[in-house]
Amino acid sequence: MDGPMKRILLPLTLGVALVAQAGAALADVITLKSGYPDSYVVQKGDTLWDISAHFLNDPWRWPNLWGNNPQIANPHLIYPGDKLSLIFIDGQPRLVHKPVVRKSPEGRAQPKGDAVPTVDLALIQPYLIQNRVVDAAWFKQQPLLLGGETASRHHVAGQQVYVDGSLPVGQKVGFYTGGRVFNREGDGETLGQEAILTATGQVVASGDLSTVMLKTSFRETKPGNRLLALDDSALLPVYFVPKAAEVSEPTKILASGIDIREMGKLDVVYIDRGAVDGVTQGDVFAIFRDGDEVVIDKDGIPVPSADRSSYDKVLATISDTSTYQLPANYHGNLMVFKVFNNTALGLIMVNERPVRVNDRLETPKPPLLGE
C-alpha cells in the first residue's frame, strides 16, 4: 500500500459495528482511507483503480464501493468529466456519478470518448498478444516459417514469407519464437513454454506452402519461428471486475514479465497457477515473503540465515540450539489480467517491498474490526 493510513470502519448503522455479521459478511466491509474526499471529478487518464484509491485503502474493493453485481462483466461506465459523489445508503458508502453531457454550440450532444478502464491498458498492451504460454511439445508441431521473398534472414512488415502446410486464406496469424520454459518449484511440474510474438500477418495464398503477408513487426522474424492462429478470445476485457482470488493450492510468483530480479509497482509477473486451478481475470492476490529462519546459538545469540554459511561450519560443536521461523512479510498485491492453462499474468498494483520470484500469493484478508 502507498504508505500507512488509519482505517476508518464504517458500520451498518451509526455507532453499530459489524460484530453480529462476522465471518462471510466481513469480506464485504468497506474501509475508507483517512481524509477521503466527498466527491471527485474524473480526469483524462484515470483508471477505475486510480479513482478507487482516492477513497479506499484497498482499491481493488471498488466493486463494493460502486455496488456492482460481481456477476456482471461490465461495471458502470464513467468518462472524463463525470462527477463522482460519495453517499451513504443504509450506513454503507457508495459512489454515484452524474454523467456530464457535452454539447456543441448547436446544442448537439458530442461523443465523450473512451470510458475509464480498470487499469492503464498501456502497461499491459504488449502482453495481450505478445505473450503466450503453451505446451512445449505442441509448439514444436506448429507450422514453421521457412523463408521469405527476400534473401535476408530477417523479415519485416510488408514482406511475404512462406510457411510449411496449407492454411486458410485470410486467416490472421502470428509468428512466435520460443522463450523460457516454466516449471513449478514445489513439485517440478512443467507449466509450459513462453511463446514470444515476433510479427503478425495474414494468409494470402494456400497450398503445400502457404504465403503470409507480414502486417506488423515486433522483433526479428526469421526461419524457425512458429505460426499460431490469432483470434480475439485472448484479448483483455477492459472492464473486468477485481475480486479476491480463491487460493486452494500453494501459489507463487513464477517469473517476471521481462526477466528481471526484483519487481515493483506496475511491473508484470507470471504466477504458477492458471485456468486449470481456477484462476480468472480480475483475481487479486496478496504477495508475501516467508520470514527468515533464525537459529539461537549456544551463547543465546540469534543467527540469521544470511550468516548461516559461517554458522554451519561450527554447527556440529553446538549441542543446544533452537530454531525460529519468523512471520511472513506482506509485500503488496497483484491483479491477474490474462490467464493461460497452467500460468497467468498479473500486474503488481501495490508494493511496500520489492517482489521476487517464489514470493507467496494468498487470498487478500478483509480488514480487521476496529483496524
N, C-alpha and C positions, 0 to 999 in steps of 0.2 A: 504494500500500500504506500501511497505517496506521503509518508510522514505520519506519526501518531496523531490521532484525533480522538477526542472523547466521544463515545457513542451516546446518543440520546434515544432511549427506548420509548416507543410510542404505544401506550396501552390501548385496548379496545374501547374503553370509556375512560374519561378523565379520572386519574388517580387510581385506576384499577389495572394491575399488571396481568400478564397472561399466565399466571401460575396455574389456573384451572385448566388451561389448554396446553400444558406442556406436552412434549413428545412431538407428534406429527405436526401439530399446529405451529410449533416453534420455528419450523423451517420457513414459515411464511412471514415471520416477524420482519418488519422493515425498519432499519435504523438510519435515521437521518444524521448526516455529519454536522458537527458543530459549526454554526454560522451559515447554515443553508439559506439560500435566497427564497423569497416568496414567489418570484417569477423569473423567467429567463426568456430572452428573445433569441431564437435560433439563428446562428451565424453561418455564412457560407464556409464549408469545410468541416463543420461539426459532424460527429457521428453520434449514434444513439448512446454508445458507451461514454463518450465525452460529456454529453448532456447529463446523463445519469450521475456522473462523477461530481457534478455541481451540487447534487442533493444527497447522495448516498456514500457511505464508507465502502460498500461493496457494490460497485456499479453494475455488476452482472445480474443483480436482483431487479433491474429495471422493469421486467415484465410484471412484477408485483406492484411496483410503483404506478405503472400505467394501467393496472387492472386488466392485463392481457390474459386471454384464454390460452394456456400453453399448447392446446390442440390446434390453434390457428397458426398457419405458417407465417403469415404476414402481419406484423404489428400495425398499429395506427400509423399512417404515413404523415410525416411532418416535413416541412420545407423551410429553407432560409426565410426569415422574416416572420414566421409564426411565433406568437407569444404563448409561452407555457406558464401556467399558474399552478401553484401548489395549494390544494384544498384538502379538507379532511371529510371523509364520509364514514359515518359510524366510528369516528375516532381513528380511522386508518388514513394515512396520507395517500393522496392520488394526484397525479399530474394530469391536467386537462389543457387542451390547447384551442385557441381561436385562430383558424386559418386566416391569413392575410390575402385578400383578393386584390391583385394589382389591376388597374385599368389604364388603358391608353387614353390620350386626350379625347378620343372619340367616344370613350365610355365602354370600349370592348375589353373583356377580360383577357389578360395576357398569360401565356404559359409561365409556370413558376419554376421550371427547370426540374432537375432530378431531386427525388426525395432523399432524405437523410438516410444513409446506410447504417448497418450495425457497427461496422468497423471501417477504417480507411482502406478502401479497396486497393489503393496504390501500393500498400505494404505487402499485399498477398497476391496481386495480379499475376506476377511471374510464376507462382506456384499452381495457379489454377489449371494450366495446361502444360506447363513446362516440367512438372514433377509428377511422376507416377511411380508406384511400387508394384512390381509384377512378379510372377513366378519366373525364376531364372531359366528353368528348362523350357517353359512356354515361350519366353522371349527369344531364345535361340532358334525357335521354329518359325518365327515370323518372316515375311518377305524381306529379301536382302537387297540393298542398294548396290548395283553392280558397277555403275559408272554414269557419265553424263555426255552431253553433246559436245563438250569441250575436252581438251586433253588434260586440263587441270584436275588434280586430285580433289580439289575443294570446289564445291558448287554453291551458288548463291541464288537469291530470289531473281526470277526472270529467266532462269535456265531450265532446260529439260533434263531429267535424269531417268534411268532405266532400272526397273525392278524385276526380279525373277517371279514369274507367276502371273495369272490372269486376275485382274482387278476390275471392279465395276467402273465404267466410265462415269465421271462426275463425282466420284467419291472423294471426300475430304480426308486427307491423311496427314500424319506427322512422321518425321524421321527422328529416331532416338538412338542415342549411344548408351551403352551400359555404364552404370555408376557403381556405387557402393552396394555390397551385399550385406543385408542386415540380419543379425542373429540376436535372439533374446538372451540376455546374460544369465538369467536364473536357470533356465532349462536347456539352453543351447539351441532352441528351435530356430530354424531358418525362416525368417519372416518375408523374404522376398528381395528382389534386386531393384535398386533405383534405376529408373529409365529417364534419361535427361533429353529433353527436346532440343533438336538442332535446327529444324526447319518444318514448315507446314507447306502443303501443296495440294494439288487436285489432279486426279487421274484424267488424262486427255486421250489416251489410246490403250486398248486392251489386247492381249494376245499372250503367247508364251512368255514374252517380255512385255510388261506394261510400261507406258510412258507417263511420267508425272511432271507437271509444271510446278516449279517451286514458287510459292507466293510470298512467304516471309522467311527470313533467316535470323536465327538467334545466336548461333555459333557455327563452327566449321561443320559442313555436311560433306561426308566423303564415303567412298565404298566401304562396306562393312556395317553401316548404320542399318537399323531395322525399321520397318514400316509398320505403324499401327494406325488403325482407323480412328478418326476424330469424330466425336459427337458432342452434343450439348449436355449430356447427362452428368458429366463431371464438373460442369461449371457451378460456381458458388451461388446459392440463393442470397441475394443482397440483404434480405430482411429476416434471416433465420433468428430464432429466439434463443438466447442463452439460458442454460439450466444447469443445475448441479449434476455432475457426472455420477452415475451409479457404478461404483467400482466393486466387482465381485472377485477379481483376480489381482495379484500384485502387478502394479503398473509403474513404468519408469520412463524417464526421458531416454530415448533411443539414440538420437543423434541431432546435431544442429542442422539447420537447413543448408548452410553454406560451409559446413565442416570447420567450425571454429571451436576453441576450447571452452570458453565461457560465453554465456548468452545473457542478455538483459531485456529490458522492456522493449516491445515491438520487434523482437527477433523471432524467427520461425524455427520450430523444432519438430522432429519426428517423435512420436511416442510408440511404445512397443505393444499396443493393443489396437484393434481395428473393428471392422463391422462384425466379424465372427464373434467378438467379445461383447457386442452390444454398444460400441462407441458410435455416437452420432454427431452430426454437425451441431454446434452450439454447446456441446458439453464443456463445462468449466471444471477444471481440476485445480486443487491447491498443491503447490510444489513444496516438498520437504526434503531436507538432507538429514540422514541419520547422524545423531550426535556421536562424539568421539568415545572411544573405549579407553578408559583410564585405569592404570594399574597402580596400586599402592605398594611401594617397595618396603623392605624390612625396616627402614627408618621412618616409615609413615609419610613419605613424600609421594604425591601423585605424579605419575609418569605418563604424559600424553603420548598418543600414537606417533607424533612427529619425532619423538625421541626414542621410539621403540627399537630401532636398529641397534643402537649402542646398548640399550637396556637388555636386549635379547642375549647379548654376549655374557652377561652375568646372571641371567635368569636362573641357571642351574644352581647357583650358590644361594639363592633366596628360597627359604623354606616356608615363610609365612607371607602370602600375598593375597590381596583382594582385588577384584576387577569390577569396575562400574561402567555401565552403558549410560552415557549422558542422553538427555531427551533430544528428540529430533527438532530441528530448527526450521521455521517457516521461511521460505524464500520468495514466495509470490504466487501468482496463479496464471493459468493459461486457458485459452478458449480454442476448442477444436473447430477448424473451418473446412477441412477436407478429409475424407475417410477412405481408406483402402481396405482390402480384406483383412490383413493382419497388422496394419500400422495406420497411423493417422498423422495429419499435420495440424499443429496448433500454433497460435500466436500468443507470446507472453504479453499479458496485458498489464500486470503489476509485478514488480520485483523489488524486494527490500535488500536482497543479497544476490550476488552472481549465481546463475543457474548453470549446472554442468550435467553432462551425460551421467546416467544412473541415479540422478535425483529422483526421489519417490513421489508418486502422484496419488492423491487421495480425494475423496469427496469433500468439498468445502463444508466446513462446520457452520451451523447457524450461530448467530450471536448469543452470548450467554445473557440470562436475565440480569438486569442491573448493570450490564457492561457498558 
